[in-house]
Amino acid sequence: MRLSPAEISLSRLARTHQQFLDIIVEVSDEMASVWNPPTAPSIKWHIWHMARWADYVQSLLAPVTASESDHSNHGNQLWDALGIADDWGFDDTPLGTWGVGSQLSDDEARDLPLPNLQRVVGYARSTFEVLERRFAEIDDTIYEMPFIDWHGNDTTVGDASVGYLAHANRHLGMIEALRGVRGQHGTATV
């Protein structure tokens, strides 16, 4: 049986998310928190960043998968709905563009009050699950629908989905590299 582009994207998304969760199983909170050199974000920051991205993207896709005509009414993010920022002590901490950690300076990113790795991974697991459910609602018709992505570009839902996957895999590769330079087996796929 031949998979559609939407089904392939969902399959790749689930695989990528699982690789994020698998690659950190043997990582201690101490190792996950290290910024060495100070311009290389920690493993924990990469996990948090991709959890925020998953949460943000699923909110953008919510009106699309609900067949709403106005796609500017974004869905809820777990970050807000569950009060995670307050619970973790983020208060008025700058979160960068789209609130996902993008375009923060190294100092701002390093100073984020991230809790222990287990809590960050719990948030990531939850956001990954919600985004995978959103992707599962995307059929071939929705996949080809016009969509304005997070950069304000006119594109399609499918192209934006592949854009998320490319971004996620870049950060997965960074975690692989950080594990490798810290003496652990680096690859997420073997």
Backbone as numpy.savetxt, mean C-alpha at the origin, in Angstrom:
# Nx Ny Nz CAx CAy CAz Cx Cy Cz
-8.04 -22.36 -19.10 -8.87 -21.18 -19.10 -7.99 -19.93 -19.10
-8.34 -19.02 -19.95 -7.58 -17.78 -20.08 -8.16 -16.72 -19.14
-7.29 -16.08 -18.36 -7.73 -15.04 -17.43 -7.85 -13.70 -18.14
-8.82 -12.92 -17.71 -8.99 -11.57 -18.25 -7.94 -10.65 -17.61
-7.70 -9.47 -18.18 -6.77 -8.53 -17.56 -7.15 -8.19 -16.11
-8.44 -8.05 -15.83 -8.88 -7.74 -14.46 -8.54 -8.90 -13.53
-8.73 -10.13 -13.98 -8.41 -11.31 -13.16 -6.91 -11.44 -12.95
-6.13 -11.12 -13.97 -4.66 -11.16 -13.84 -4.21 -10.12 -12.82
-4.78 -8.93 -12.88 -4.41 -7.87 -11.92 -4.74 -8.30 -10.50
-5.91 -8.89 -10.29 -6.28 -9.36 -8.95 -5.32 -10.44 -8.47
-4.98 -11.36 -9.35 -4.05 -12.43 -8.98 -2.68 -11.87 -8.60
-2.18 -10.94 -9.39 -0.88 -10.32 -9.09 -0.94 -9.50 -7.81
-2.06 -8.82 -7.59 -2.23 -8.02 -6.38 -2.17 -8.92 -5.15
-2.93 -10.01 -5.17 -2.93 -10.93 -4.02 -1.54 -11.51 -3.79
-0.84 -11.85 -4.87 0.51 -12.40 -4.74 1.47 -11.36 -4.13
1.41 -10.14 -4.63 2.28 -9.09 -4.12 2.02 -8.82 -2.64
0.76 -8.71 -2.28 0.43 -8.47 -0.87 0.92 -9.62 0.01
0.75 -10.84 -0.45 1.21 -11.98 0.34 2.73 -11.95 0.49
3.42 -11.56 -0.56 4.88 -11.45 -0.47 5.30 -10.41 0.55
4.57 -9.29 0.64 4.85 -8.29 1.68 4.72 -8.92 3.06
3.66 -9.68 3.26 3.42 -10.28 4.57 4.41 -11.40 4.87
4.79 -12.16 3.85 5.73 -13.27 4.04 7.15 -12.80 4.32
7.58 -11.74 3.64 8.98 -11.32 3.73 9.33 -10.74 5.10
8.34 -10.35 5.85 8.64 -9.75 7.15 8.45 -10.69 8.33
8.09 -11.94 8.05 7.85 -12.91 9.12 9.07 -13.04 10.03
10.24 -13.10 9.45 11.47 -13.31 10.24 12.17 -12.01 10.60
11.50 -10.88 10.42 12.10 -9.58 10.71 11.67 -9.15 12.11
12.64 -8.82 12.94 12.33 -8.33 14.29 11.87 -6.87 14.21
11.21 -6.42 15.25 10.80 -5.02 15.29 12.02 -4.12 15.24
13.08 -4.54 15.91 14.31 -3.75 15.90 14.86 -3.60 14.48
14.97 -4.73 13.77 15.48 -4.67 12.40 14.54 -3.86 11.50
13.25 -4.01 11.70 12.27 -3.32 10.87 12.29 -1.80 11.07
12.82 -1.36 12.20 12.80 0.06 12.55 14.05 0.82 12.15
15.08 0.12 11.69 16.38 0.74 11.41 16.34 1.57 10.14
16.85 2.78 10.25 17.09 3.67 9.10 18.59 3.76 8.93
19.17 2.88 8.17 20.63 2.88 7.99 20.96 2.52 6.55
21.45 3.51 5.80 21.77 4.89 6.18 20.50 5.69 6.44
20.66 6.89 7.00 19.48 7.69 7.37 18.63 8.15 6.19
19.09 7.91 4.98 18.30 8.27 3.80 17.55 7.06 3.23
17.70 5.90 3.86 17.01 4.69 3.43 15.88 4.38 4.41
14.63 4.58 4.01 13.52 4.31 4.93 13.56 2.88 5.47
13.06 2.74 6.68 13.06 1.44 7.35 12.07 0.48 6.69
12.23 -0.80 6.98 11.29 -1.81 6.51 9.89 -1.48 7.02
9.81 -1.07 8.28 8.50 -0.75 8.87 7.86 0.42 8.12
8.67 1.41 7.75 8.12 2.54 7.00 7.57 2.06 5.66
8.28 1.18 4.96 7.80 0.67 3.66 6.48 -0.08 3.82
6.36 -0.88 4.88 5.10 -1.60 5.12 3.97 -0.61 5.40
4.25 0.37 6.27 3.24 1.38 6.59 2.84 2.15 5.33
3.82 2.56 4.55 3.56 3.33 3.33 2.67 2.54 2.37
2.95 1.28 2.17 2.13 0.50 1.24 0.76 0.20 1.83
0.66 0.09 3.15 -0.65 -0.06 3.78 -1.47 1.22 3.56
-0.82 2.38 3.72 -1.52 3.65 3.48 -1.94 3.75 2.01
-1.04 3.34 1.09 -1.38 3.37 -0.32 -2.57 2.47 -0.62
-2.56 1.25 -0.07 -3.67 0.32 -0.31 -4.98 0.92 0.21
-4.92 1.54 1.38 -6.10 2.16 1.96 -6.60 3.32 1.09
-5.67 4.14 0.62 -6.02 5.28 -0.23 -6.61 4.81 -1.56
-5.97 3.85 -2.20 -6.44 3.37 -3.51 -7.81 2.69 -3.38
-8.00 1.90 -2.31 -9.32 1.26 -2.18 -10.40 2.31 -2.00
-10.07 3.45 -1.35 -11.07 4.51 -1.19 -11.39 5.18 -2.53
-10.38 5.30 -3.40 -10.61 5.87 -4.73 -11.46 4.94 -5.59
-11.27 3.64 -5.41 -12.01 2.66 -6.21 -13.43 2.43 -5.69
-13.71 2.81 -4.45 -15.03 2.53 -3.86 -16.19 3.04 -4.70
-16.19 4.30 -5.15 -17.34 4.74 -5.95 -17.38 4.07 -7.33
-16.24 3.68 -7.85 -16.18 3.02 -9.15 -16.82 1.64 -9.06
-16.42 0.87 -8.05 -16.95 -0.49 -7.93 -18.40 -0.50 -7.45
-18.84 0.62 -6.86 -20.25 0.75 -6.44 -21.12 1.31 -7.56
-20.54 1.49 -8.74 -21.24 2.01 -9.91 -21.83 3.40 -9.69
-21.17 4.20 -8.88 -21.60 5.58 -8.68 -21.14 6.41 -9.88
-21.96 7.36 -10.28 -21.59 8.19 -11.43 -20.55 9.25 -11.05
-20.56 9.68 -9.79 -19.60 10.68 -9.33 -18.45 9.98 -8.61
-17.32 9.89 -9.28 -16.17 9.20 -8.70 -15.38 10.06 -7.74
-15.79 11.30 -7.55 -15.07 12.18 -6.62 -15.46 11.92 -5.17
-16.52 11.17 -4.95 -16.94 10.81 -3.59 -16.19 9.56 -3.14
-15.01 9.77 -2.61 -14.17 8.64 -2.22 -14.78 7.90 -1.03
-14.48 6.61 -0.97 -14.95 5.80 0.14 -14.13 6.06 1.40
-14.53 5.44 2.48 -13.82 5.57 3.75 -12.50 4.81 3.71
-11.54 5.36 4.41 -10.28 4.66 4.63 -10.30 4.06 6.03
-9.73 2.89 6.18 -9.62 2.27 7.51 -8.86 3.19 8.46
-7.86 3.88 7.95 -7.04 4.80 8.74 -7.93 5.77 9.52
-8.94 6.30 8.84 -9.85 7.26 9.46 -10.98 6.56 10.21
-11.59 5.58 9.58 -12.75 4.91 10.16 -12.41 4.23 11.49
-11.21 3.70 11.62 -10.81 3.02 12.85 -10.02 3.91 13.80
-9.80 5.15 13.41 -9.08 6.08 14.28 -7.64 5.69 14.53
-7.00 5.12 13.52 -5.64 4.61 13.69 -4.65 5.74 13.97
-4.77 6.85 13.27 -3.84 7.97 13.49 -3.89 8.42 14.95
-5.07 8.53 15.50 -5.20 8.93 16.91 -4.63 7.86 17.83
-4.98 6.61 17.55 -4.52 5.50 18.38 -2.99 5.40 18.41
-2.36 5.69 17.29 -0.91 5.59 17.20 -0.19 6.88 17.59
-0.94 7.93 17.92 -0.33 9.17 18.36 0.17 10.06 17.24
-0.47 10.00 16.08 -0.02 10.82 14.96 -0.42 12.28 15.12
-1.47 12.56 15.87 -1.93 13.93 16.12 -1.90 14.74 14.82
-1.06 15.78 14.78 -0.97 16.63 13.59 0.27 16.32 12.76
0.76 15.11 12.85 1.96 14.71 12.13 1.71 14.80 10.63
2.59 15.49 9.88 2.42 15.53 8.42 2.59 14.14 7.82
1.69 13.79 6.92 1.73 12.46 6.29 2.07 12.53 4.82
2.43 13.69 4.31 2.82 13.81 2.91 1.63 13.84 1.98
1.94 13.80 0.70 0.92 13.86 -0.34 -0.05 12.69 -0.19
-1.32 12.97 -0.28 -2.41 11.99 -0.16 -2.46 11.32 1.21
-1.64 11.78 2.16 -1.65 11.19 3.49 -1.05 9.80 3.55
-0.19 9.48 2.58 0.35 8.11 2.50 1.86 8.05 2.70
2.47 9.18 3.05 3.93 9.20 3.26 4.72 9.65 2.05
4.07 9.88 0.94 4.76 10.32 -0.26 5.26 11.74 -0.08
6.46 12.00 -0.57 7.09 13.31 -0.60 7.39 13.89 0.78
7.48 13.03 1.79 7.98 13.49 3.09 9.50 13.58 3.00
10.07 14.47 3.75 11.54 14.48 3.84 11.97 13.24 4.63
13.24 12.90 4.54 13.73 11.75 5.31 13.48 11.96 6.80
13.72 13.17 7.28 13.50 13.45 8.71 12.03 13.30 9.09
11.13 13.83 8.26 9.70 13.71 8.56 9.27 12.25 8.55
9.74 11.49 7.57 9.37 10.07 7.49 9.93 9.30 8.68
11.17 9.57 9.03 11.82 8.86 10.15 11.13 9.19 11.47
10.57 10.40 11.58 9.94 10.84 12.83 8.48 10.41 12.98
7.94 9.69 12.01 6.56 9.22 12.15 6.47 8.32 13.38
5.42 8.48 14.18 5.29 7.68 15.40 4.73 6.28 15.12
5.44 5.52 14.31 4.95 4.18 13.98 5.05 3.28 15.22
4.01 2.49 15.46 4.05 1.56 16.59 4.91 0.35 16.25
4.82 -0.69 17.05 5.63 -1.88 16.77 5.20 -2.52 15.45
6.09 -3.33 14.92 5.89 -3.94 13.60 4.59 -4.74 13.54
4.26 -5.44 14.60 3.05 -6.26 14.60 1.81 -5.42 14.33
1.73 -4.24 14.90 0.57 -3.37 14.68 0.56 -2.80 13.26
1.73 -2.45 12.75 1.82 -1.94 11.38 1.40 -3.04 10.40
1.87 -4.26 10.65 1.50 -5.39 9.78 0.00 -5.68 9.88
-0.57 -5.55 11.06 -2.02 -5.74 11.21 -2.81 -4.77 10.36
-2.37 -3.51 10.37 -3.02 -2.50 9.53 -2.82 -2.84 8.06
-1.60 -3.24 7.69 -1.32 -3.60 6.30 -2.20 -4.77 5.86
-2.27 -5.79 6.68 -3.09 -6.96 6.34 -4.54 -6.53 6.08
-5.06 -5.67 6.92 -6.46 -5.22 6.77 -6.65 -4.41 5.49
-5.75 -3.49 5.22 -5.91 -2.67 4.02 -5.70 -3.49 2.76
-4.76 -4.44 2.81 -4.55 -5.31 1.65 -5.82 -6.11 1.36
-6.46 -6.62 2.40 -7.70 -7.39 2.21 -8.80 -6.54 1.59
-8.95 -5.31 2.07 -9.99 -4.43 1.52 -9.69 -4.10 0.06
-8.43 -3.80 -0.25 -8.10 -3.49 -1.65 -8.31 -4.71 -2.54
-7.98 -5.88 -2.05 -8.21 -7.09 -2.85 -9.70 -7.30 -3.10
-10.53 -6.99 -2.11 -11.99 -7.08 -2.33 -12.43 -6.08 -3.39
-11.86 -4.89 -3.36 -12.20 -3.89 -4.39 -11.79 -4.40 -5.77
-10.56 -4.92 -5.87 -10.09 -5.45 -7.15 -11.00 -6.59 -7.62
-11.48 -7.40 -6.70 -12.34 -8.54 -7.08 -13.66 -8.06 -7.68
-14.06 -6.83 -7.37 -15.30 -6.27 -7.91 -15.11 -5.66 -9.30
-13.87 -5.61 -9.77 -13.57 -5.00 -11.06 -13.67 -6.06 -12.15
-14.68 -5.93 -12.99 -14.80 -6.83 -14.13 -14.17 -6.16 -15.34
-14.24 -6.79 -16.49 -13.59 -6.25 -17.68 -14.15 -4.89 -18.09
-15.45 -4.69 -17.88 -16.05 -3.40 -18.23 -15.50 -2.29 -17.33
-15.47 -2.54 -16.02 -14.93 -1.55 -15.09 -13.44 -1.34 -15.35
-12.73 -2.40 -15.66 -11.28 -2.32 -15.90 -10.96 -1.31 -17.00
-11.82 -1.23 -17.99 -11.60 -0.32 -19.13 -12.24 1.05 -18.94
-12.92 1.27 -17.82 -13.60 2.55 -17.58 -12.62 3.70 -17.43
-13.01 4.88 -17.87 -12.17 6.06 -17.61 -12.04 6.29 -16.10
-10.89 6.78 -15.71 -10.59 6.97 -14.29 -9.57 8.09 -14.17
-9.74 8.93 -13.19 -8.74 9.97 -12.92 -7.90 9.46 -11.76
-6.62 9.24 -12.02 -5.78 8.64 -10.98 -5.35 9.67 -9.95
-4.55 9.23 -9.00 -4.10 10.06 -7.88 -3.25 11.24 -8.32
-2.70 11.21 -9.51 -1.92 12.33 -10.03 -2.80 13.29 -10.84
-4.09 12.95 -10.96 -4.99 13.77 -11.74 -4.96 13.44 -13.22
-4.33 12.33 -13.58 -4.22 11.91 -14.98 -5.47 11.17 -15.43
-5.94 11.49 -16.63 -7.01 10.71 -17.24 -6.43 9.39 -17.69
-6.99 8.31 -17.19 -6.49 6.98 -17.51 -7.67 6.02 -17.45
-7.40 4.76 -17.20 -8.46 3.77 -16.99 -8.26 3.13 -15.63
-9.30 2.48 -15.14 -9.19 1.75 -13.87 -8.09 0.71 -13.98
-8.01 0.02 -15.11 -6.98 -1.00 -15.29 -5.58 -0.44 -15.24
-5.36 0.69 -15.91 -4.04 1.30 -15.91 -3.66 1.75 -14.50
-4.60 2.36 -13.78 -4.33 2.77 -12.40 -4.04 1.56 -11.52
-4.74 0.46 -11.75 -4.49 -0.77 -10.98 -3.08 -1.29 -11.20
-2.66 -1.28 -12.45 -1.29 -1.72 -12.76 -0.28 -0.74 -12.17
-0.62 0.54 -12.14 0.25 1.53 -11.51 0.45 1.24 -10.04
-0.63 0.87 -9.33 -0.50 0.49 -7.92 0.42 -0.71 -7.78
0.22 -1.71 -8.63 1.05 -2.92 -8.57 2.53 -2.60 -8.79
2.82 -1.74 -9.74 4.21 -1.35 -10.00 4.80 -0.66 -8.77
4.04 0.23 -8.17 4.50 0.94 -6.99 4.75 -0.04 -5.83
3.81 -0.94 -5.62 3.95 -1.93 -4.53 5.19 -2.79 -4.74
5.42 -3.21 -5.96 6.59 -4.06 -6.22 7.90 -3.31 -6.05
7.92 -2.02 -6.31 9.13 -1.23 -6.03 9.44 -1.27 -4.53
8.42 -1.10 -3.70 8.65 -1.11 -2.25 8.96 -2.51 -1.74
8.38 -3.51 -2.34 8.74 -4.89 -1.98 10.21 -5.13 -2.27
10.69 -4.64 -3.41 12.10 -4.77 -3.75 13.00 -4.03 -2.77
12.54 -2.89 -2.29 13.34 -2.15 -1.30 13.46 -2.95 -0.01
12.37 -3.59 0.39 12.41 -4.42 1.60 13.35 -5.59 1.39
13.30 -6.21 0.21 14.22 -7.30 -0.09 15.67 -6.83 0.05
15.97 -5.65 -0.49 17.34 -5.12 -0.42 17.74 -4.84 1.02
16.84 -4.23 1.79 17.15 -3.93 3.19 17.40 -5.20 3.99
16.62 -6.23 3.74 16.87 -7.52 4.42 18.24 -8.05 4.02
18.54 -7.99 2.75 19.82 -8.52 2.27 21.02 -7.83 2.88
20.99 -6.49 2.96 22.14 -5.78 3.54 22.22 -5.95 5.05
21.16 -6.47 5.64 21.18 -6.74 7.08 21.44 -8.21 7.38
21.89 -8.94 6.35 22.33 -10.32 6.55 21.25 -11.37 6.45
20.03 -11.00 6.05 18.98 -11.99 5.86 18.83 -12.30 4.38
18.22 -13.45 4.10 17.90 -13.80 2.71 16.95 -12.73 2.19
17.29 -12.10 1.09 16.55 -10.94 0.64 15.32 -11.20 -0.20
15.28 -12.27 -0.98 14.21 -12.41 -1.96 12.88 -12.81 -1.34
11.80 -12.26 -1.88 10.46 -12.58 -1.43 9.85 -13.72 -2.24
10.52 -14.13 -3.29 9.88 -15.08 -4.22 10.48 -16.47 -4.21
11.53 -16.70 -3.45 12.14 -18.04 -3.45 12.07 -18.62 -2.06
